[in-house]
Amino acid sequence: MPYKLSYVGGYFDGKWQDAEYVKTLASLPSKEELVGKFLYMVKYPLQGFVTVNSNLISGFVRVLDQIKEKKS
């Protein structure tokens, strides 16, 4: 016969916390996952900015090259 276990509560920071608090705490993502998500959120807009600027510069160079070819 299988036994069914359930949270009653637990000690956190020296205080007794109820089962709901322990379940909420257990469902939080790990520190590594939170750091990874934060770094992605910081990197994504910067990467987009760099990509846009790179495309602007390369497009400008192509236009200058076409103007040079047209004049020669």
CHARMM internal coordinates of N, CA and C (Angstrom, degrees):
IC EDIT
DIST 1 N 1 CA 1.4480
DIST 1 CA 1 C 1.5351
ANGL 1 N 1 CA 1 C 108.48
DIST 1 C 2 N 1.3339
ANGL 1 CA 1 C 2 N 117.86
DIHE 1 N 1 CA 1 C 2 N 118.50
DIST 2 N 2 CA 1.4734
ANGL 1 C 2 N 2 CA 120.09
DIHE 1 CA 1 C 2 N 2 CA -178.81
DIST 2 CA 2 C 1.5332
ANGL 2 N 2 CA 2 C 111.15
DIHE 1 C 2 N 2 CA 2 C -72.74
DIST 2 C 3 N 1.3118
ANGL 2 CA 2 C 3 N 113.72
DIHE 2 N 2 CA 2 C 3 N 145.29
DIST 3 N 3 CA 1.4594
ANGL 2 C 3 N 3 CA 120.02
DIHE 2 CA 2 C 3 N 3 CA 178.54
DIST 3 CA 3 C 1.5106
ANGL 3 N 3 CA 3 C 109.97
DIHE 2 C 3 N 3 CA 3 C -95.99
DIST 3 C 4 N 1.2888
ANGL 3 CA 3 C 4 N 115.68
DIHE 3 N 3 CA 3 C 4 N 144.04
DIST 4 N 4 CA 1.4595
ANGL 3 C 4 N 4 CA 120.54
DIHE 3 CA 3 C 4 N 4 CA 177.92
DIST 4 CA 4 C 1.5275
ANGL 4 N 4 CA 4 C 108.39
DIHE 3 C 4 N 4 CA 4 C -106.60
DIST 4 C 5 N 1.3413
ANGL 4 CA 4 C 5 N 114.94
DIHE 4 N 4 CA 4 C 5 N 119.22
DIST 5 N 5 CA 1.4603
ANGL 4 C 5 N 5 CA 120.15
DIHE 4 CA 4 C 5 N 5 CA 179.30
DIST 5 CA 5 C 1.5197
ANGL 5 N 5 CA 5 C 109.69
DIHE 4 C 5 N 5 CA 5 C -99.53
DIST 5 C 6 N 1.3085
ANGL 5 CA 5 C 6 N 115.64
DIHE 5 N 5 CA 5 C 6 N 146.78
DIST 6 N 6 CA 1.4540
ANGL 5 C 6 N 6 CA 119.79
DIHE 5 CA 5 C 6 N 6 CA 176.37
DIST 6 CA 6 C 1.5257
ANGL 6 N 6 CA 6 C 109.11
DIHE 5 C 6 N 6 CA 6 C -141.29
DIST 6 C 7 N 1.3336
ANGL 6 CA 6 C 7 N 115.38
DIHE 6 N 6 CA 6 C 7 N 153.67
DIST 7 N 7 CA 1.4662
ANGL 6 C 7 N 7 CA 120.92
DIHE 6 CA 6 C 7 N 7 CA 177.47
DIST 7 CA 7 C 1.5200
ANGL 7 N 7 CA 7 C 109.58
DIHE 6 C 7 N 7 CA 7 C -72.02
DIST 7 C 8 N 1.2935
ANGL 7 CA 7 C 8 N 115.34
DIHE 7 N 7 CA 7 C 8 N 137.27
DIST 8 N 8 CA 1.4540
ANGL 7 C 8 N 8 CA 120.82
DIHE 7 CA 7 C 8 N 8 CA 172.15
DIST 8 CA 8 C 1.5218
ANGL 8 N 8 CA 8 C 108.26
DIHE 7 C 8 N 8 CA 8 C -105.46
DIST 8 C 9 N 1.3133
ANGL 8 CA 8 C 9 N 115.22
DIHE 8 N 8 CA 8 C 9 N -34.87
DIST 9 N 9 CA 1.4476
ANGL 8 C 9 N 9 CA 122.00
DIHE 8 CA 8 C 9 N 9 CA -179.58
DIST 9 CA 9 C 1.5072
ANGL 9 N 9 CA 9 C 108.99
DIHE 8 C 9 N 9 CA 9 C 156.80
DIST 9 C 10 N 1.3035
ANGL 9 CA 9 C 10 N 116.00
DIHE 9 N 9 CA 9 C 10 N -167.93
DIST 10 N 10 CA 1.4512
ANGL 9 C 10 N 10 CA 119.75
DIHE 9 CA 9 C 10 N 10 CA 178.91
DIST 10 CA 10 C 1.5156
ANGL 10 N 10 CA 10 C 110.87
DIHE 9 C 10 N 10 CA 10 C -174.11
DIST 10 C 11 N 1.3120
ANGL 10 CA 10 C 11 N 114.44
DIHE 10 N 10 CA 10 C 11 N 167.84
DIST 11 N 11 CA 1.4644
ANGL 10 C 11 N 11 CA 120.29
DIHE 10 CA 10 C 11 N 11 CA 178.52
DIST 11 CA 11 C 1.5293
ANGL 11 N 11 CA 11 C 109.50
DIHE 10 C 11 N 11 CA 11 C -90.56
DIST 11 C 12 N 1.3107
ANGL 11 CA 11 C 12 N 115.76
DIHE 11 N 11 CA 11 C 12 N 131.88
DIST 12 N 12 CA 1.4558
ANGL 11 C 12 N 12 CA 121.91
DIHE 11 CA 11 C 12 N 12 CA 176.05
DIST 12 CA 12 C 1.5143
ANGL 12 N 12 CA 12 C 107.84
DIHE 11 C 12 N 12 CA 12 C -142.04
DIST 12 C 13 N 1.3145
ANGL 12 CA 12 C 13 N 116.55
DIHE 12 N 12 CA 12 C 13 N 124.75
DIST 13 N 13 CA 1.4668
ANGL 12 C 13 N 13 CA 122.88
DIHE 12 CA 12 C 13 N 13 CA -176.55
DIST 13 CA 13 C 1.5300
ANGL 13 N 13 CA 13 C 111.23
DIHE 12 C 13 N 13 CA 13 C 56.44
DIST 13 C 14 N 1.3097
ANGL 13 CA 13 C 14 N 116.19
DIHE 13 N 13 CA 13 C 14 N 37.34
DIST 14 N 14 CA 1.4592
ANGL 13 C 14 N 14 CA 120.57
DIHE 13 CA 13 C 14 N 14 CA 176.64
DIST 14 CA 14 C 1.5119
ANGL 14 N 14 CA 14 C 114.88
DIHE 13 C 14 N 14 CA 14 C 75.65
DIST 14 C 15 N 1.3330
ANGL 14 CA 14 C 15 N 117.72
DIHE 14 N 14 CA 14 C 15 N 8.86
DIST 15 N 15 CA 1.4706
ANGL 14 C 15 N 15 CA 121.27
DIHE 14 CA 14 C 15 N 15 CA 179.41
DIST 15 CA 15 C 1.5177
ANGL 15 N 15 CA 15 C 109.16
DIHE 14 C 15 N 15 CA 15 C -122.44
DIST 15 C 16 N 1.3140
ANGL 15 CA 15 C 16 N 115.76
DIHE 15 N 15 CA 15 C 16 N 148.51
DIST 16 N 16 CA 1.4618
ANGL 15 C 16 N 16 CA 120.83
DIHE 15 CA 15 C 16 N 16 CA 175.40
DIST 16 CA 16 C 1.5260
ANGL 16 N 16 CA 16 C 108.37
DIHE 15 C 16 N 16 CA 16 C -77.67
DIST 16 C 17 N 1.3080
ANGL 16 CA 16 C 17 N 115.66
DIHE 16 N 16 CA 16 C 17 N 127.71
DIST 17 N 17 CA 1.4677
ANGL 16 C 17 N 17 CA 121.44
DIHE 16 CA 16 C 17 N 17 CA 178.69
DIST 17 CA 17 C 1.5254
ANGL 17 N 17 CA 17 C 108.33
DIHE 16 C 17 N 17 CA 17 C -117.20
DIST 17 C 18 N 1.3231
ANGL 17 CA 17 C 18 N 115.95
DIHE 17 N 17 CA 17 C 18 N 146.89
DIST 18 N 18 CA 1.4578
ANGL 17 C 18 N 18 CA 120.18
DIHE 17 CA 17 C 18 N 18 CA -178.96
DIST 18 CA 18 C 1.5345
ANGL 18 N 18 CA 18 C 111.25
DIHE 17 C 18 N 18 CA 18 C -74.72
DIST 18 C 19 N 1.3179
ANGL 18 CA 18 C 19 N 115.27
DIHE 18 N 18 CA 18 C 19 N 173.88
DIST 19 N 19 CA 1.4617
ANGL 18 C 19 N 19 CA 121.70
DIHE 18 CA 18 C 19 N 19 CA -175.62
DIST 19 CA 19 C 1.5258
ANGL 19 N 19 CA 19 C 111.86
DIHE 18 C 19 N 19 CA 19 C -61.97
DIST 19 C 20 N 1.3167
ANGL 19 CA 19 C 20 N 117.87
DIHE 19 N 19 CA 19 C 20 N -37.66
DIST 20 N 20 CA 1.4635
ANGL 19 C 20 N 20 CA 121.33
DIHE 19 CA 19 C 20 N 20 CA -178.75
DIST 20 CA 20 C 1.5333
ANGL 20 N 20 CA 20 C 110.81
DIHE 19 C 20 N 20 CA 20 C -63.18
DIST 20 C 21 N 1.3264
ANGL 20 CA 20 C 21 N 117.04
DIHE 20 N 20 CA 20 C 21 N -40.49
DIST 21 N 21 CA 1.4595
ANGL 20 C 21 N 21 CA 122.16
DIHE 20 CA 20 C 21 N 21 CA 178.25
DIST 21 CA 21 C 1.5322
ANGL 21 N 21 CA 21 C 110.30
DIHE 20 C 21 N 21 CA 21 C -64.04
DIST 21 C 22 N 1.3137
ANGL 21 CA 21 C 22 N 116.70
DIHE 21 N 21 CA 21 C 22 N -44.08
DIST 22 N 22 CA 1.4681
ANGL 21 C 22 N 22 CA 121.18
DIHE 21 CA 21 C 22 N 22 CA -179.63
DIST 22 CA 22 C 1.5303
ANGL 22 N 22 CA 22 C 110.08
DIHE 21 C 22 N 22 CA 22 C -64.48
DIST 22 C 23 N 1.3269
ANGL 22 CA 22 C 23 N 117.98
DIHE 22 N 22 CA 22 C 23 N -42.12
DIST 23 N 23 CA 1.4713
ANGL 22 C 23 N 23 CA 121.04
DIHE 22 CA 22 C 23 N 23 CA 178.50
DIST 23 CA 23 C 1.5228
ANGL 23 N 23 CA 23 C 110.88
DIHE 22 C 23 N 23 CA 23 C -63.84
DIST 23 C 24 N 1.3348
ANGL 23 CA 23 C 24 N 117.00
DIHE 23 N 23 CA 23 C 24 N -41.72
DIST 24 N 24 CA 1.4657
ANGL 23 C 24 N 24 CA 120.90
DIHE 23 CA 23 C 24 N 24 CA 178.61
DIST 24 CA 24 C 1.5131
ANGL 24 N 24 CA 24 C 110.70
DIHE 23 C 24 N 24 CA 24 C -63.67
DIST 24 C 25 N 1.3113
ANGL 24 CA 24 C 25 N 117.02
DIHE 24 N 24 CA 24 C 25 N -43.79
DIST 25 N 25 CA 1.4569
ANGL 24 C 25 N 25 CA 122.13
DIHE 24 CA 24 C 25 N 25 CA 179.04
DIST 25 CA 25 C 1.5278
ANGL 25 N 25 CA 25 C 110.99
DIHE 24 C 25 N 25 CA 25 C -63.37
DIST 25 C 26 N 1.3226
ANGL 25 CA 25 C 26 N 117.31
DIHE 25 N 25 CA 25 C 26 N -39.98
DIST 26 N 26 CA 1.4620
ANGL 25 C 26 N 26 CA 121.68
DIHE 25 CA 25 C 26 N 26 CA -179.11
DIST 26 CA 26 C 1.5277
ANGL 26 N 26 CA 26 C 111.73
DIHE 25 C 26 N 26 CA 26 C -69.68
DIST 26 C 27 N 1.3288
ANGL 26 CA 26 C 27 N 117.73
DIHE 26 N 26 CA 26 C 27 N -25.41
DIST 27 N 27 CA 1.4656
ANGL 26 C 27 N 27 CA 120.34
DIHE 26 CA 26 C 27 N 27 CA -177.56
DIST 27 CA 27 C 1.5232
ANGL 27 N 27 CA 27 C 113.31
DIHE 26 C 27 N 27 CA 27 C -86.66
DIST 27 C 28 N 1.3375
ANGL 27 CA 27 C 28 N 117.86
DIHE 27 N 27 CA 27 C 28 N -5.12
DIST 28 N 28 CA 1.4629
ANGL 27 C 28 N 28 CA 120.18
DIHE 27 CA 27 C 28 N 28 CA 178.54
DIST 28 CA 28 C 1.5237
ANGL 28 N 28 CA 28 C 110.45
DIHE 27 C 28 N 28 CA 28 C -68.37
DIST 28 C 29 N 1.3517
ANGL 28 CA 28 C 29 N 117.72
DIHE 28 N 28 CA 28 C 29 N 145.72
DIST 29 N 29 CA 1.4656
ANGL 28 C 29 N 29 CA 119.77
DIHE 28 CA 28 C 29 N 29 CA 177.67
DIST 29 CA 29 C 1.5298
ANGL 29 N 29 CA 29 C 110.93
DIHE 28 C 29 N 29 CA 29 C -68.41
DIST 29 C 30 N 1.3104
ANGL 29 CA 29 C 30 N 115.61
DIHE 29 N 29 CA 29 C 30 N 160.29
DIST 30 N 30 CA 1.4579
ANGL 29 C 30 N 30 CA 120.41
DIHE 29 CA 29 C 30 N 30 CA -179.04
DIST 30 CA 30 C 1.5308
ANGL 30 N 30 CA 30 C 110.59
DIHE 29 C 30 N 30 CA 30 C -70.95
DIST 30 C 31 N 1.3085
ANGL 30 CA 30 C 31 N 115.57
DIHE 30 N 30 CA 30 C 31 N 164.17
DIST 31 N 31 CA 1.4680
ANGL 30 C 31 N 31 CA 121.26
DIHE 30 CA 30 C 31 N 31 CA 179.34
DIST 31 CA 31 C 1.5243
ANGL 31 N 31 CA 31 C 110.35
DIHE 30 C 31 N 31 CA 31 C -60.35
DIST 31 C 32 N 1.3389
ANGL 31 CA 31 C 32 N 117.24
DIHE 31 N 31 CA 31 C 32 N -42.74
DIST 32 N 32 CA 1.4577
ANGL 31 C 32 N 32 CA 120.98
DIHE 31 CA 31 C 32 N 32 CA -179.57
DIST 32 CA 32 C 1.5254
ANGL 32 N 32 CA 32 C 111.42
DIHE 31 C 32 N 32 CA 32 C -61.81
DIST 32 C 33 N 1.3288
ANGL 32 CA 32 C 33 N 116.95
DIHE 32 N 32 CA 32 C 33 N -40.13
DIST 33 N 33 CA 1.4612
ANGL 32 C 33 N 33 CA 120.76
DIHE 32 CA 32 C 33 N 33 CA 179.28
DIST 33 CA 33 C 1.5326
ANGL 33 N 33 CA 33 C 110.77
DIHE 32 C 33 N 33 CA 33 C -66.48
DIST 33 C 34 N 1.3230
ANGL 33 CA 33 C 34 N 117.17
DIHE 33 N 33 CA 33 C 34 N -42.15
DIST 34 N 34 CA 1.4643
ANGL 33 C 34 N 34 CA 120.46
DIHE 33 CA 33 C 34 N 34 CA 178.73
DIST 34 CA 34 C 1.5256
ANGL 34 N 34 CA 34 C 111.42
DIHE 33 C 34 N 34 CA 34 C -64.88
DIST 34 C 35 N 1.3295
ANGL 34 CA 34 C 35 N 117.21
DIHE 34 N 34 CA 34 C 35 N -41.29
DIST 35 N 35 CA 1.4671
ANGL 34 C 35 N 35 CA 120.48
DIHE 34 CA 34 C 35 N 35 CA 178.33
DIST 35 CA 35 C 1.5252
ANGL 35 N 35 CA 35 C 109.92
DIHE 34 C 35 N 35 CA 35 C -64.30
DIST 35 C 36 N 1.3241
ANGL 35 CA 35 C 36 N 116.85
DIHE 35 N 35 CA 35 C 36 N -42.35
DIST 36 N 36 CA 1.4672
ANGL 35 C 36 N 36 CA 120.89
DIHE 35 CA 35 C 36 N 36 CA 178.18
DIST 36 CA 36 C 1.5183
ANGL 36 N 36 CA 36 C 112.16
DIHE 35 C 36 N 36 CA 36 C -60.86
DIST 36 C 37 N 1.3174
ANGL 36 CA 36 C 37 N 116.86
DIHE 36 N 36 CA 36 C 37 N -43.23
DIST 37 N 37 CA 1.4682
ANGL 36 C 37 N 37 CA 120.36
DIHE 36 CA 36 C 37 N 37 CA 178.76
DIST 37 CA 37 C 1.5254
ANGL 37 N 37 CA 37 C 111.08
DIHE 36 C 37 N 37 CA 37 C -65.49
DIST 37 C 38 N 1.3293
ANGL 37 CA 37 C 38 N 116.44
DIHE 37 N 37 CA 37 C 38 N -39.80
DIST 38 N 38 CA 1.4611
ANGL 37 C 38 N 38 CA 120.31
DIHE 37 CA 37 C 38 N 38 CA 179.09
DIST 38 CA 38 C 1.5269
ANGL 38 N 38 CA 38 C 110.70
DIHE 37 C 38 N 38 CA 38 C -63.96
DIST 38 C 39 N 1.3263
ANGL 38 CA 38 C 39 N 116.84
DIHE 38 N 38 CA 38 C 39 N -45.99
DIST 39 N 39 CA 1.4669
ANGL 38 C 39 N 39 CA 119.97
DIHE 38 CA 38 C 39 N 39 CA -179.71
DIST 39 CA 39 C 1.5209
ANGL 39 N 39 CA 39 C 111.32
DIHE 38 C 39 N 39 CA 39 C -63.62
DIST 39 C 40 N 1.3260
ANGL 39 CA 39 C 40 N 117.55
DIHE 39 N 39 CA 39 C 40 N -37.40
DIST 40 N 40 CA 1.4617
ANGL 39 C 40 N 40 CA 120.45
DIHE 39 CA 39 C 40 N 40 CA 176.90
DIST 40 CA 40 C 1.5283
ANGL 40 N 40 CA 40 C 110.47
DIHE 39 C 40 N 40 CA 40 C -63.53
DIST 40 C 41 N 1.3435
ANGL 40 CA 40 C 41 N 116.11
DIHE 40 N 40 CA 40 C 41 N -42.22
DIST 41 N 41 CA 1.4651
ANGL 40 C 41 N 41 CA 119.81
DIHE 40 CA 40 C 41 N 41 CA -179.91
DIST 41 CA 41 C 1.5277
ANGL 41 N 41 CA 41 C 111.39
DIHE 40 C 41 N 41 CA 41 C -64.58
DIST 41 C 42 N 1.3238
ANGL 41 CA 41 C 42 N 117.66
DIHE 41 N 41 CA 41 C 42 N -32.30
DIST 42 N 42 CA 1.4620
ANGL 41 C 42 N 42 CA 121.20
DIHE 41 CA 41 C 42 N 42 CA 178.60
DIST 42 CA 42 C 1.5259
ANGL 42 N 42 CA 42 C 110.05
DIHE 41 C 42 N 42 CA 42 C -77.53
DIST 42 C 43 N 1.3280
ANGL 42 CA 42 C 43 N 116.70
DIHE 42 N 42 CA 42 C 43 N -40.68
DIST 43 N 43 CA 1.4642
ANGL 42 C 43 N 43 CA 121.72
DIHE 42 CA 42 C 43 N 43 CA -174.82
DIST 43 CA 43 C 1.5272
ANGL 43 N 43 CA 43 C 112.75
DIHE 42 C 43 N 43 CA 43 C -72.18
DIST 43 C 44 N 1.3140
ANGL 43 CA 43 C 44 N 118.11
DIHE 43 N 43 CA 43 C 44 N -39.03
DIST 44 N 44 CA 1.4637
ANGL 43 C 44 N 44 CA 121.86
DIHE 43 CA 43 C 44 N 44 CA -172.63
DIST 44 CA 44 C 1.5310
ANGL 44 N 44 CA 44 C 113.08
DIHE 43 C 44 N 44 CA 44 C -57.12
DIST 44 C 45 N 1.3398
ANGL 44 CA 44 C 45 N 120.38
DIHE 44 N 44 CA 44 C 45 N -51.21
DIST 45 N 45 CA 1.4694
ANGL 44 C 45 N 45 CA 118.73
DIHE 44 CA 44 C 45 N 45 CA 179.35
DIST 45 CA 45 C 1.5305
ANGL 45 N 45 CA 45 C 112.16
DIHE 44 C 45 N 45 CA 45 C -65.48
DIST 45 C 46 N 1.3230
ANGL 45 CA 45 C 46 N 117.30
DIHE 45 N 45 CA 45 C 46 N -36.25
DIST 46 N 46 CA 1.4652
ANGL 45 C 46 N 46 CA 120.00
DIHE 45 CA 45 C 46 N 46 CA 178.90
DIST 46 CA 46 C 1.5243
ANGL 46 N 46 CA 46 C 110.71
DIHE 45 C 46 N 46 CA 46 C -65.58
DIST 46 C 47 N 1.3203
ANGL 46 CA 46 C 47 N 116.62
DIHE 46 N 46 CA 46 C 47 N -40.00
DIST 47 N 47 CA 1.4553
ANGL 46 C 47 N 47 CA 120.54
DIHE 46 CA 46 C 47 N 47 CA 178.84
DIST 47 CA 47 C 1.5263
ANGL 47 N 47 CA 47 C 110.52
DIHE 46 C 47 N 47 CA 47 C -64.57
DIST 47 C 48 N 1.3224
ANGL 47 CA 47 C 48 N 117.18
DIHE 47 N 47 CA 47 C 48 N -40.47
DIST 48 N 48 CA 1.4559
ANGL 47 C 48 N 48 CA 120.47
DIHE 47 CA 47 C 48 N 48 CA 176.69
DIST 48 CA 48 C 1.5149
ANGL 48 N 48 CA 48 C 112.13
DIHE 47 C 48 N 48 CA 48 C -63.48
DIST 48 C 49 N 1.3192
ANGL 48 CA 48 C 49 N 116.86
DIHE 48 N 48 CA 48 C 49 N -40.60
DIST 49 N 49 CA 1.4640
ANGL 48 C 49 N 49 CA 121.61
DIHE 48 CA 48 C 49 N 49 CA 178.68
DIST 49 CA 49 C 1.5200
ANGL 49 N 49 CA 49 C 110.70
DIHE 48 C 49 N 49 CA 49 C -62.98
DIST 49 C 50 N 1.3200
ANGL 49 CA 49 C 50 N 116.83
DIHE 49 N 49 CA 49 C 50 N -44.66
DIST 50 N 50 CA 1.4685
ANGL 49 C 50 N 50 CA 121.04
DIHE 49 CA 49 C 50 N 50 CA 179.23
DIST 50 CA 50 C 1.5248
ANGL 50 N 50 CA 50 C 110.61
DIHE 49 C 50 N 50 CA 50 C -64.15
DIST 50 C 51 N 1.3166
ANGL 50 CA 50 C 51 N 117.48
DIHE 50 N 50 CA 50 C 51 N -41.19
DIST 51 N 51 CA 1.4633
ANGL 50 C 51 N 51 CA 121.27
DIHE 50 CA 50 C 51 N 51 CA 179.70
DIST 51 CA 51 C 1.5188
ANGL 51 N 51 CA 51 C 111.24
DIHE 50 C 51 N 51 CA 51 C -63.17
DIST 51 C 52 N 1.3289
ANGL 51 CA 51 C 52 N 116.59
DIHE 51 N 51 CA 51 C 52 N -44.65
DIST 52 N 52 CA 1.4671
ANGL 51 C 52 N 52 CA 120.24
DIHE 51 CA 51 C 52 N 52 CA 179.56
DIST 52 CA 52 C 1.5242
ANGL 52 N 52 CA 52 C 110.11
DIHE 51 C 52 N 52 CA 52 C -62.65
DIST 52 C 53 N 1.3254
ANGL 52 CA 52 C 53 N 117.54
DIHE 52 N 52 CA 52 C 53 N -45.84
DIST 53 N 53 CA 1.4627
ANGL 52 C 53 N 53 CA 120.42
DIHE 52 CA 52 C 53 N 53 CA 179.79
DIST 53 CA 53 C 1.5174
ANGL 53 N 53 CA 53 C 111.29
DIHE 52 C 53 N 53 CA 53 C -64.15
DIST 53 C 54 N 1.3116
ANGL 53 CA 53 C 54 N 117.56
DIHE 53 N 53 CA 53 C 54 N -38.31
DIST 54 N 54 CA 1.4620
ANGL 53 C 54 N 54 CA 121.38
DIHE 53 CA 53 C 54 N 54 CA 178.63
DIST 54 CA 54 C 1.5235
ANGL 54 N 54 CA 54 C 110.25
DIHE 53 C 54 N 54 CA 54 C -63.19
DIST 54 C 55 N 1.3309
ANGL 54 CA 54 C 55 N 116.73
DIHE 54 N 54 CA 54 C 55 N -43.21
DIST 55 N 55 CA 1.4627
ANGL 54 C 55 N 55 CA 120.25
DIHE 54 CA 54 C 55 N 55 CA 178.88
DIST 55 CA 55 C 1.5208
ANGL 55 N 55 CA 55 C 111.41
DIHE 54 C 55 N 55 CA 55 C -66.57
DIST 55 C 56 N 1.3267
ANGL 55 CA 55 C 56 N 118.30
DIHE 55 N 55 CA 55 C 56 N -37.30
DIST 56 N 56 CA 1.4563
ANGL 55 C 56 N 56 CA 120.75
DIHE 55 CA 55 C 56 N 56 CA 177.75
DIST 56 CA 56 C 1.5165
ANGL 56 N 56 CA 56 C 111.21
DIHE 55 C 56 N 56 CA 56 C -63.17
DIST 56 C 57 N 1.3212
ANGL 56 CA 56 C 57 N 116.42
DIHE 56 N 56 CA 56 C 57 N -45.36
DIST 57 N 57 CA 1.4600
ANGL 56 C 57 N 57 CA 120.78
DIHE 56 CA 56 C 57 N 57 CA -178.34
DIST 57 CA 57 C 1.5198
ANGL 57 N 57 CA 57 C 110.63
DIHE 56 C 57 N 57 CA 57 C -66.38
DIST 57 C 58 N 1.3362
ANGL 57 CA 57 C 58 N 117.85
DIHE 57 N 57 CA 57 C 58 N -45.05
DIST 58 N 58 CA 1.4643
ANGL 57 C 58 N 58 CA 119.59
DIHE 57 CA 57 C 58 N 58 CA -179.41
DIST 58 CA 58 C 1.5240
ANGL 58 N 58 CA 58 C 110.44
DIHE 57 C 58 N 58 CA 58 C -66.93
DIST 58 C 59 N 1.3188
ANGL 58 CA 58 C 59 N 117.80
DIHE 58 N 58 CA 58 C 59 N -36.57
DIST 59 N 59 CA 1.4720
ANGL 58 C 59 N 59 CA 120.27
DIHE 58 CA 58 C 59 N 59 CA 176.10
DIST 59 CA 59 C 1.5087
ANGL 59 N 59 CA 59 C 111.60
DIHE 58 C 59 N 59 CA 59 C -64.23
DIST 59 C 60 N 1.3191
ANGL 59 CA 59 C 60 N 117.53
DIHE 59 N 59 CA 59 C 60 N -40.85
DIST 60 N 60 CA 1.4643
ANGL 59 C 60 N 60 CA 121.86
DIHE 59 CA 59 C 60 N 60 CA 178.11
DIST 60 CA 60 C 1.5224
ANGL 60 N 60 CA 60 C 110.70
DIHE 59 C 60 N 60 CA 60 C -63.31
DIST 60 C 61 N 1.3147
ANGL 60 CA 60 C 61 N 116.88
DIHE 60 N 60 CA 60 C 61 N -41.68
DIST 61 N 61 CA 1.4716
ANGL 60 C 61 N 61 CA 120.94
DIHE 60 CA 60 C 61 N 61 CA 178.70
DIST 61 CA 61 C 1.5213
ANGL 61 N 61 CA 61 C 110.38
DIHE 60 C 61 N 61 CA 61 C -64.70
DIST 61 C 62 N 1.3341
ANGL 61 CA 61 C 62 N 118.12
DIHE 61 N 61 CA 61 C 62 N -39.98
DIST 62 N 62 CA 1.4690
ANGL 61 C 62 N 62 CA 120.50
DIHE 61 CA 61 C 62 N 62 CA 177.79
DIST 62 CA 62 C 1.5218
ANGL 62 N 62 CA 62 C 111.74
DIHE 61 C 62 N 62 CA 62 C -63.66
DIST 62 C 63 N 1.3326
ANGL 62 CA 62 C 63 N 116.45
DIHE 62 N 62 CA 62 C 63 N -39.62
DIST 63 N 63 CA 1.4659
ANGL 62 C 63 N 63 CA 119.86
DIHE 62 CA 62 C 63 N 63 CA 178.60
DIST 63 CA 63 C 1.5251
ANGL 63 N 63 CA 63 C 109.85
DIHE 62 C 63 N 63 CA 63 C -64.36
DIST 63 C 64 N 1.3166
ANGL 63 CA 63 C 64 N 117.06
DIHE 63 N 63 CA 63 C 64 N -44.11
DIST 64 N 64 CA 1.4611
ANGL 63 C 64 N 64 CA 120.23
DIHE 63 CA 63 C 64 N 64 CA 178.17
DIST 64 CA 64 C 1.5263
ANGL 64 N 64 CA 64 C 111.14
DIHE 63 C 64 N 64 CA 64 C -62.13
DIST 64 C 65 N 1.3169
ANGL 64 CA 64 C 65 N 117.32
DIHE 64 N 64 CA 64 C 65 N -39.70
DIST 65 N 65 CA 1.4579
ANGL 64 C 65 N 65 CA 121.62
DIHE 64 CA 64 C 65 N 65 CA 178.59
DIST 65 CA 65 C 1.5356
ANGL 65 N 65 CA 65 C 110.91
DIHE 64 C 65 N 65 CA 65 C -64.77
DIST 65 C 66 N 1.3285
ANGL 65 CA 65 C 66 N 116.36
DIHE 65 N 65 CA 65 C 66 N -40.55
DIST 66 N 66 CA 1.4779
ANGL 65 C 66 N 66 CA 119.50
DIHE 65 CA 65 C 66 N 66 CA 178.32
DIST 66 CA 66 C 1.5191
ANGL 66 N 66 CA 66 C 110.58
DIHE 65 C 66 N 66 CA 66 C -66.46
DIST 66 C 67 N 1.3271
ANGL 66 CA 66 C 67 N 117.78
DIHE 66 N 66 CA 66 C 67 N -38.67
DIST 67 N 67 CA 1.4582
ANGL 66 C 67 N 67 CA 120.88
DIHE 66 CA 66 C 67 N 67 CA 177.64
DIST 67 CA 67 C 1.5229
ANGL 67 N 67 CA 67 C 109.49
DIHE 66 C 67 N 67 CA 67 C -63.62
DIST 67 C 68 N 1.3172
ANGL 67 CA 67 C 68 N 116.73
DIHE 67 N 67 CA 67 C 68 N -42.16
DIST 68 N 68 CA 1.4703
ANGL 67 C 68 N 68 CA 121.11
DIHE 67 CA 67 C 68 N 68 CA 179.15
DIST 68 CA 68 C 1.5267
ANGL 68 N 68 CA 68 C 110.80
DIHE 67 C 68 N 68 CA 68 C -62.26
DIST 68 C 69 N 1.3451
ANGL 68 CA 68 C 69 N 117.64
DIHE 68 N 68 CA 68 C 69 N -43.93
DIST 69 N 69 CA 1.4649
ANGL 68 C 69 N 69 CA 121.24
DIHE 68 CA 68 C 69 N 69 CA 179.61
DIST 69 CA 69 C 1.5243
ANGL 69 N 69 CA 69 C 111.59
DIHE 68 C 69 N 69 CA 69 C -65.93
DIST 69 C 70 N 1.3074
ANGL 69 CA 69 C 70 N 116.49
DIHE 69 N 69 CA 69 C 70 N -35.43
DIST 70 N 70 CA 1.4635
ANGL 69 C 70 N 70 CA 120.83
DIHE 69 CA 69 C 70 N 70 CA -178.97
DIST 70 CA 70 C 1.5287
ANGL 70 N 70 CA 70 C 110.61
DIHE 69 C 70 N 70 CA 70 C -67.90
DIST 70 C 71 N 1.3285
ANGL 70 CA 70 C 71 N 117.43
DIHE 70 N 70 CA 70 C 71 N -37.02
DIST 71 N 71 CA 1.4593
ANGL 70 C 71 N 71 CA 121.85
DIHE 70 CA 70 C 71 N 71 CA -178.49
DIST 71 CA 71 C 1.5197
ANGL 71 N 71 CA 71 C 111.63
DIHE 70 C 71 N 71 CA 71 C -75.01
DIST 71 C 72 N 1.3336
ANGL 71 CA 71 C 72 N 118.77
DIHE 71 N 71 CA 71 C 72 N -23.76
DIST 72 N 72 CA 1.4654
ANGL 71 C 72 N 72 CA 118.44
DIHE 71 CA 71 C 72 N 72 CA -177.16
DIST 72 CA 72 C 1.4979
ANGL 72 N 72 CA 72 C 113.33
DIHE 71 C 72 N 72 CA 72 C -93.48
END
COOR INIT
IC SEED 1 N 1 CA 1 C
IC BUILD
